[in-house]
Amino acid sequence: MLLGGSGPDGVAVLRFRAAIWSDALECYLAELYVVPRRRGRGLSRALLETAMEVARARGADHMDLGTSEDDIAARSLYESLGFINREGGRDGPVTFFYERDL
């Protein structure tokens, strides 16, 4: 878990798992949250960039995440840092994230 700001004002939660298609780890960004009063000031970007650095340092070669369709700010941030929601690259089909309670 990464904390950002003096409050702390933001958090990034990472989960690591063995990969099927690579010898390296995969990293899942389980949560990226910044308190509303600190949004729009670069804290989310700083947390996510640090999360990617931590993931690389731990041996991950892939990071994935999920967000809602209507969270335009989050989607914009993720896309600005190179995340895509297309299988196999920018021209591939859109991917979907599914979940359910057990």
N, C-alpha and C positions, 0 to 999 in steps of 0.2 A: 504494500500500500504506500502510495506517495501522497504527501500533504503539501499544499501550497498556500502561500500567504501567511500573514501573522496571526490569523484567527484560530486555527487555520481556516482559510476561506475556500479551499477546494481540495478535492481528493481524486485520485486515480487508483483504481483497484485492478491489479493484473493477476491473471491465472495462467500458469504454465502447464503444458501437457506434452507428452511425447507425440511426435508427428508420424503419420503413416507414410507420406511421400518423401520424407527427408530424414536424415540422421539428426538434424537440429531440432530444437524445441519449437513449438508454436506458442504464441502468447495471445490470450484473449483479454481484451479490455472490457472487464466486467462492469466498470462504472467510471464515469468521468463527470464530476459534479462541481460546480462553482456556485457559491451563494449569489442570489440575484443582485445584490448591491455591488458585487465585484465583476459582474459579467461585462463583456465588451472592452476589457482593459488588457487582454492578452494573457490572463492567467490560465485559461483553458488550453491555449496554444502551448504555453510554457510547460504545463503539466503533461500534455500529450507528447511533446518533443522529448521531455525527460523520460517518460514512460517508454518511448521507442529506444532511447539510449540504454535504459536499464534492461530492456528485453534483449537487445543486441549483446550487451555485456554478459547476460546470463546464457547466451548461446542460442537464442531464438532467431529464426530466419523468416518468420511470418507472424503478423499480428492481424487479428480480426476483431470485429465489434458489431454491435447491433444498435440501431436507433430507429425512432419512429419516422414515418414519412413526413409528418408535419413539423418536425424539429429542424427547420430550415437552417438555423444558425449552426447547429451541430453538424448537419450534413455539409454545409459550406466549409466549416473548419476541417472536417475529415478529408474532403475532396481537395482542399488547398494543400494538404500535406501528403497527397498522393494515394489516398484510399479510394478504391473503386467498388461499385456494386454490380460489376459485370463479370461473369464467369469467363476465365481465360483471357481477359484483357478488355480494353475499352469498347471493342466491337461485339463482344459476346453477349449472351442473354442476361437479363437482370437476375440477380440472385435474391433469395428470400431467406429470412431468419424466422424459424418457427419455435414456439415454446408451448409448454403446457404444465400445469400442476400435476403432481403425482400423488 
